[in-house]
């Protein structure tokens, strides 16, 4: 029998569909083109601000790439999931926080696993703490520091961690 | 073993759907008995989160193999780590695919996005990870560049006073307004840094900016349907509401601390 050709999963896009992110960039470029024709001075002013922001981000983004690569190389989803447990305890709080912090990729990729963990009896506290701590992005810390400074970055991420625990404690009282 | 096949119709004569999120039916086939169960997809094909709903449905039915034309390599890679195999197969009636499967013409996959029928040279692990990281990085670039361009244009065309008319320097009001904005404009945190920095430069209070940054990364209204599908309605809704309220308190604390330090 003739078996049809398989897609090798290379991620082909549907023809004629533009991803929203590219559309957004396209709209911005179109706006710049319009501004260019109406006011060269405003255009140059805007470009100067853009260049400053981009220059501010170059080195932090490079460091971010390296941190992302290290996490991708050494931390797999199985390792992350193994950090969560069934009963609430200090060790579990720290491990589920760590799992959330080092987890990468789109949140959509994690939902099936979280559902599976829930079915295996993992406490809602850990699921919520995992989701809350995903807000702490170690690979973006250099970028955040370059924008807001060390003090703010430390206070902000510390409070994200604390609020994640508070939210998880409240949720674990209501969701069983 | 149960196999979940993304299908264009409710029976085995239907074709395998090219993209998981566009499937109208999910056919659960028991490969041992040959029995099958067609499930109508509860969400509209192509809607945000449709693909993840289909994966959750497959997992609910205890499927160990998912078949569709294409699945995001990141998702299929994560699934494969949990012992769920994704078979990329397309433009083929399901019964033809199953015949081929039973005759052993389609070997089960060990890695996402590759088929044993296609002799591909598998890239080494570090190379794969560099590629994956590059792809994750590349994906955030269009929006990030767009946000940078938007900020440049806004700083040039919008007067600071206009922004300060919205954020009037009242801590509670600014915090709540910032929290609402962050909850709606969810996305990569790096975009919120660019926007937050621009707002601070315009004179907006740290209360509002912190609330925006916090809810941007913790609330995520856009992800709510997928979260409800995975973890239940009460958990999803309660988490959003509690996170929103706690974020407001945390933003007020952060703003106050920053005010004291300065």
Boltz contact constraints between the chains, C-beta under 6 A:
constraints:
  - contact:
      token1: [A, 3]
      token2: [B, 100]
      max_distance: 6.0
  - contact:
      token1: [A, 3]
      token2: [B, 105]
      max_distance: 6.0
  - contact:
      token1: [A, 4]
      token2: [B, 91]
      max_distance: 6.0
  - contact:
      token1: [A, 4]
      token2: [B, 92]
      max_distance: 6.0
  - contact:
      token1: [A, 6]
      token2: [B, 88]
      max_distance: 6.0
  - contact:
      token1: [A, 6]
      token2: [B, 89]
      max_distance: 6.0
  - contact:
      token1: [A, 6]
      token2: [B, 115]
      max_distance: 6.0
  - contact:
      token1: [A, 7]
      token2: [B, 69]
      max_distance: 6.0
  - contact:
      token1: [A, 7]
      token2: [B, 70]
      max_distance: 6.0
  - contact:
      token1: [A, 7]
      token2: [B, 88]
      max_distance: 6.0
  - contact:
      token1: [A, 7]
      token2: [B, 90]
      max_distance: 6.0
  - contact:
      token1: [A, 8]
      token2: [B, 118]
      max_distance: 6.0
  - contact:
      token1: [A, 9]
      token2: [B, 88]
      max_distance: 6.0
  - contact:
      token1: [A, 9]
      token2: [B, 113]
      max_distance: 6.0
  - contact:
      token1: [A, 21]
      token2: [B, 142]
      max_distance: 6.0
  - contact:
      token1: [A, 21]
      token2: [B, 143]
      max_distance: 6.0
  - contact:
      token1: [A, 22]
      token2: [B, 142]
      max_distance: 6.0
  - contact:
      token1: [A, 24]
      token2: [B, 146]
      max_distance: 6.0
  - contact:
      token1: [A, 25]
      token2: [B, 142]
      max_distance: 6.0
  - contact:
      token1: [A, 25]
      token2: [B, 145]
      max_distance: 6.0
  - contact:
      token1: [A, 25]
      token2: [B, 146]
      max_distance: 6.0
  - contact:
      token1: [A, 28]
      token2: [B, 146]
      max_distance: 6.0
  - contact:
      token1: [A, 28]
      token2: [B, 149]
      max_distance: 6.0
  - contact:
      token1: [A, 28]
      token2: [B, 150]
      max_distance: 6.0
  - contact:
      token1: [A, 42]
      token2: [B, 156]
      max_distance: 6.0
  - contact:
      token1: [A, 45]
      token2: [B, 156]
      max_distance: 6.0
  - contact:
      token1: [A, 46]
      token2: [B, 152]
      max_distance: 6.0
  - contact:
      token1: [A, 46]
      token2: [B, 153]
      max_distance: 6.0
  - contact:
      token1: [A, 46]
      token2: [B, 156]
      max_distance: 6.0
  - contact:
      token1: [A, 49]
      token2: [B, 152]
      max_distance: 6.0
  - contact:
      token1: [A, 49]
      token2: [B, 155]
      max_distance: 6.0
  - contact:
      token1: [A, 50]
      token2: [B, 148]
      max_distance: 6.0
  - contact:
      token1: [A, 50]
      token2: [B, 149]
      max_distance: 6.0
  - contact:
      token1: [A, 50]
      token2: [B, 152]
      max_distance: 6.0
  - contact:
      token1: [A, 53]
      token2: [B, 148]
      max_distance: 6.0
  - contact:
      token1: [A, 65]
      token2: [B, 137]
      max_distance: 6.0
  - contact:
      token1: [A, 68]
      token2: [B, 133]
      max_distance: 6.0
  - contact:
      token1: [A, 69]
      token2: [B, 133]
      max_distance: 6.0
  - contact:
      token1: [A, 72]
      token2: [B, 129]
      max_distance: 6.0
  - contact:
      token1: [A, 72]
      token2: [B, 132]
      max_distance: 6.0
  - contact:
      token1: [A, 72]
      token2: [B, 133]
      max_distance: 6.0
  - contact:
      token1: [A, 73]
      token2: [B, 129]
      max_distance: 6.0
  - contact:
      token1: [A, 77]
      token2: [B, 78]
      max_distance: 6.0
  - contact:
      token1: [A, 77]
      token2: [B, 81]
      max_distance: 6.0
  - contact:
      token1: [A, 78]
      token2: [B, 81]
      max_distance: 6.0
  - contact:
      token1: [A, 105]
      token2: [B, 74]
      max_distance: 6.0
  - contact:
      token1: [A, 107]
      token2: [B, 223]
      max_distance: 6.0
  - contact:
      token1: [A, 108]
      token2: [B, 52]
      max_distance: 6.0
  - contact:
      token1: [A, 108]
      token2: [B, 226]
      max_distance: 6.0
  - contact:
      token1: [A, 109]
      token2: [B, 74]
      max_distance: 6.0
  - contact:
      token1: [A, 109]
      token2: [B, 75]
      max_distance: 6.0
  - contact:
      token1: [A, 109]
      token2: [B, 78]
      max_distance: 6.0
  - contact:
      token1: [A, 111]
      token2: [B, 52]
      max_distance: 6.0
  - contact:
      token1: [A, 111]
      token2: [B, 226]
      max_distance: 6.0
  - contact:
      token1: [A, 111]
      token2: [B, 230]
      max_distance: 6.0
  - contact:
      token1: [A, 112]
      token2: [B, 55]
      max_distance: 6.0
  - contact:
      token1: [A, 112]
      token2: [B, 56]
      max_distance: 6.0
  - contact:
      token1: [A, 112]
      token2: [B, 59]
      max_distance: 6.0
  - contact:
      token1: [A, 114]
      token2: [B, 230]
      max_distance: 6.0
  - contact:
      token1: [A, 115]
      token2: [B, 56]
      max_distance: 6.0
  - contact:
      token1: [A, 115]
      token2: [B, 230]
      max_distance: 6.0
  - contact:
      token1: [A, 128]
      token2: [B, 239]
      max_distance: 6.0
  - contact:
      token1: [A, 135]
      token2: [B, 217]
      max_distance: 6.0
  - contact:
      token1: [A, 135]
      token2: [B, 218]
      max_distance: 6.0
  - contact:
      token1: [A, 137]
      token2: [B, 189]
      max_distance: 6.0
  - contact:
      token1: [A, 140]
      token2: [B, 189]
      max_distance: 6.0
  - contact:
      token1: [A, 140]
      token2: [B, 190]
      max_distance: 6.0
  - contact:
      token1: [A, 143]
      token2: [B, 190]
      max_distance: 6.0
  - contact:
      token1: [A, 144]
      token2: [B, 193]
      max_distance: 6.0
  - contact:
      token1: [A, 147]
      token2: [B, 193]
      max_distance: 6.0
  - contact:
      token1: [A, 147]
      token2: [B, 197]
      max_distance: 6.0
  - contact:
      token1: [A, 155]
      token2: [B, 254]
      max_distance: 6.0
  - contact:
      token1: [A, 155]
      token2: [B, 257]
      max_distance: 6.0
  - contact:
      token1: [A, 159]
      token2: [B, 250]
      max_distance: 6.0
  - contact:
      token1: [A, 159]
      token2: [B, 254]
      max_distance: 6.0
  - contact:
      token1: [A, 163]
      token2: [B, 246]
      max_distance: 6.0
  - contact:
      token1: [A, 163]
      token2: [B, 250]
      max_distance: 6.0
  - contact:
      token1: [A, 166]
      token2: [B, 246]
      max_distance: 6.0
  - contact:
      token1: [A, 167]
      token2: [B, 242]
      max_distance: 6.0
  - contact:
      token1: [A, 167]
      token2: [B, 243]
      max_distance: 6.0
  - contact:
      token1: [A, 167]
      token2: [B, 246]
      max_distance: 6.0
  - contact:
      token1: [A, 170]
      token2: [B, 242]
      max_distance: 6.0
  - contact:
      token1: [A, 171]
      token2: [B, 238]
      max_distance: 6.0
  - contact:
      token1: [A, 171]
      token2: [B, 239]
      max_distance: 6.0
  - contact:
      token1: [A, 174]
      token2: [B, 238]
      max_distance: 6.0
  - contact:
      token1: [A, 175]
      token2: [B, 234]
      max_distance: 6.0
  - contact:
      token1: [A, 175]
      token2: [B, 235]
      max_distance: 6.0
